[in-house]
């Protein structure tokens, strides 16, 4: 019987020990801008993984942060402020 293996995203970073808060950010973009936004997201230290997806959203990002106020600053200010990001939805992991 074959062994089951875990598949990691190609863009996944190891979870930092100090990351007490994890959240997914679902991102909608203007057409044709996904790759540029992904490159920008990968440079952010709090970004643990970035994946392009199909459906109503274009990108799913996992963030690892130590405090809630960092989350609001990062999502509303930095990610939401990226050119071509039209909408974000944040899901905080329980």
HELIX and SHEET records of a PDB file:
HELIX    1   1 UNK A   34  UNK A   42  1                                   9    
HELIX    2   2 UNK A   68  UNK A   72  1                                   5    
HELIX    3   3 UNK A   73  UNK A   79  3                                   7    
SHEET    1   A 4 UNK A  47  UNK A  52  0                                        
SHEET    2   A 4 UNK A  59  UNK A  65 -1                                        
SHEET    3   A 4 UNK A  21  UNK A  29 -1                                        
SHEET    4   A 4 UNK A  85  UNK A  92 -1                                        
END                                                                             
